[in-house]
Amino acid sequence: MTMSEAPHSTLPYPPIHREKKFVVLSDWDGTITNVDSNDYMTDNLGFGKEQRRQGNLDILSGKTTFRDGFKVMLDSIVANGHSLEYCIQRLVENMELDPGFIEFFSYCDANDIPFIIVSSGMEPVIRAVLSNLVGEEKATRIEIIANAVQDLGDGKWQIHYRHPSSGFGHDKSWSILPYRDLPNPPITFFFGDGVSDMSAARHADVLFVKQKADGENDLAAYCNKEGIKHVLFKDFGKALNVVRSVVEGKSTTGEALAVGQS
């Protein structure tokens, strides 16, 4: 794909890290956090897990788009009378961090490797939970490319998509593809877990797919179906061994993918 094919973005992007040798991009919900915050809100404040899970399966099978299915999920939370401020409070109280994330981020930080969150969630929500989990100082050094929120008044809100013309709402591939067009492109690592990450799955040099204890391994199912090579990982601490091997020149990206699991 070329940049001329990029869907129109209603939101700005941060500058590309042009001189870096490595760039890490990662999904937020269910990847950096142990539980997907939007799933948590839908299961507990919206129309419930059963309908939410069926919606994810419909996205996987192509019956609906992520953009449309995700909006239905979030709209069910608003329909039950929950303000954005209340939702953020519940998430701050209940979200937990992947146990290896701090170690992984510290390694990236110490080795001049940009770490970028690429999410189909909403930036104000992510920023609030991230700051609570890692602290303000670390959080300010992590870029976020996500969707936004539109305040409708009277406690009502709705998601504002970065790429409303895309079936993904936020096509995450366009956070990776500009790096591939650089004269000296960096090696890109992408971490994901679910249906929102399908748009990015083919484009990073090394794709990491989180293995979920709850069995909702939607990105793994998609990659297996499409024949997309990836590394399964249980937490960022284990994935760090693979990333460190590539960064230190002990293995190639192809060799990293051949490992298959960290």
N, C-alpha and C positions, 0 to 999 in steps of 0.2 A: 504494500500500500504506500501511496505517496501522501505528502502533507496536504495536497490539494483535495484528497479524498476524506480528510478529517471532517467529522460532523461539527457544525457550528457550536462553539462553546459560549454559554451565557455568562461564564465566570472566568476570571483570569487564571493563568498558570504561573507558578513561580519560575524564575529563570532556570535554564538548563545548566547543569554542572559540566561545562565544556572541557575542562582540563583534568577531570578525574579519571583514574584507571578502573575504578569499580563503583557501581551504584547499586544500592539495595532499595527495592520498592516492595511494599507489603500492604496487603489487605489489613484492615483493622479488626472488624467484628468476627470473633470466632477463630482468629489467627493470632493476633497479638493479645486479645482478651480470650479467656477460656470459654466464654459464652458469648454468642452473638447478641448484642444489645437490642437490636431491632426484633430479633426472635423473642428475646426476653419480654420486651414491651408488648408484643403481639400476643404471646402466650398468656401473660398475666394481666394485661390492661386492655387488650383488643379482643378479637374474636376467637382466640384460643389456639392451642397447638395443633389440633387435628386439621382444622381448615388451613392453617398456615403451612403445615407440612404438605398437604395436598397441592397447595399453590406452588411450592418449590418443585414438586414432582411434575406439575404441569409446565413449569418453565423448562425443566430438563428435557421433557418430551417434545417441546416446541408448541404446545397448545396455547401458550401465552408468552408474552415477552417479560423479561425481568422488570423493565420500566413499569408496565401496567400492573403486574402482580405485586410488586413491592409497594406501589402507591395504595393499592387496595388494603394491604396489611396495615400501613400507617394510618390510613383514613379510618380504620376500625377503632384505633386508639382514640382518635379525636372524637369519633361518634359516641364513645363512651364517656366523654366529658373530661378527658385528661389534658391539662395544659402542658406545654413544652417544659415549663419550669418544673412542674411536678414530675414529669418523665425523667428529666435530667437528675433530679434529686434521687429518685428510685435507682437510677443506674449508678450514680456515684456510690450509693450505699451497697450495691449488689455485684458490681462487676469486679472480676479478679484478673490479674495479669498472668500471662504465660510465665511459668516459673523460670525459664531461661532467658527471658527477654532482656532484663537489665544487663546481664553478662554479655549478651549478643550486641546490644546497643553500645555498651562501653567499648567493646572491641572495635566496632565501626568508628566510633568517635575518636579513639586513640590512633586509628590508622587512616584518618582523613577520608573515610568512605561515607558519602551522604546517605542518610536513611530517610526515606520518604514514605509516608502513609498514603496509599491510594485506595480510597473507599467509596462505596456507594451509599454510605451513610451521610449524615449531615454534620458539617464542620463544627458548629457550636457545641453539638452534643459530644463529638469526639474530643474536642479540645478540653471540655470540662472534665470528662472522665480520665483522659490521658494525664492532665495536670494533677488530678487526685492520686493516680496510681504511681506515677514516676516522679512527681514533684515539679514545681514550676520551672526550675532551672533547666532540667533535662528536657522538659516538654517544649521549651522555646527553641531548642536546637533540632526539633523534628518538624519537617515540612508536612503539610496535609493538603492533598488534592482530593476534594470530595464534592458532594452536593451541598446545597444551602437550604435554608428554611424560609418560608414566606409566612409572615404574621398576618392572619386574616381578621384579627380583632376578636374581642369577647372570649379570649382563651383558646380560640381555634387557630390551627396552623396546618401547613401542608409542605411537603417536600418541594424544593425548587431544583429541578434537574440541571446538571451541567450541560448535558447533551440531550435536550428534549426530543430531537429528531431521531435519536438512536433507540433501538429496542432495549438497550441496556440502561438508558437514562444517563449513565456515566460510562462511556466506553473506555475502560482502563488501558486499552492498548495504546491510546494516544498519550499516556504518560511514559511509555517505553519507546515507542517508535522514533521520536525525535533524536534519541541517543544513537540509534542505528544509522542515522543519516550524517552523523558528525564525521569529519575527516579522519579522526582517530577515536573511534567509538569505544567507550568503556565496556567492560564486561558487566552485564546486568543480571541481577538475581531478583526473582519475584517470588513472594510468598502468598499463598492463598488457601482457601478451604471450600468455598461454596459456589453457587450459581452466579453470583455477581462477578466472579473472577474468570468466567469462561472467555470473556473478550480479551483477556491478557494472556491466556494460557500458552499461546503459540509464539509469543514474541520475545520473551526474555531468553538470555543465554542459558540460564539454569533456573528451572521452575521447581519450587518446593511446594508440596501439597500436604496440608496438615491432616494427620490421621485422627479422626474424632472418636472419642469413647462412646458417644451416643449413637453411633452408626450413621449419622447424617453426613456421609462422605461424598457429597455431591460433586465436588470438583474432581476427586479421584475417579468417580464413575464416568464423568465426562471425558477425562483424559484417557482412560482405558478404552472407552468406546471409540474415540477419535484417533487413537494411536499416538498420543502426545507424550513424549518422554518426560519423566519427572522424578523427583526424589521425595519419597514419603518421609515426613518427620513428625515426631511426637511433641517436641518442644524446641524452642530456639537454641537451648543449650546444646542439644544434639546436632542441630543443623549447623551450628557454629563450626564444628569439626570439618564439615565439607567445605564451607565458605573459606575458612582459614587455609585449607589445603590448596584451593585455587588462588587465593590472594598471595600466598607465599610461594607459588610456582611449583608446588609439589604434585599437582594434578591439573589436567586440562578440564575445560567445561564438559567435554565429551566423557571423560573418565568420571567426572563427578556425577553425571547423569546415569552412567552405567552402574554406579553403586546401587541406585534404586531406592535405598532406604537409609536414614541416618539414625 
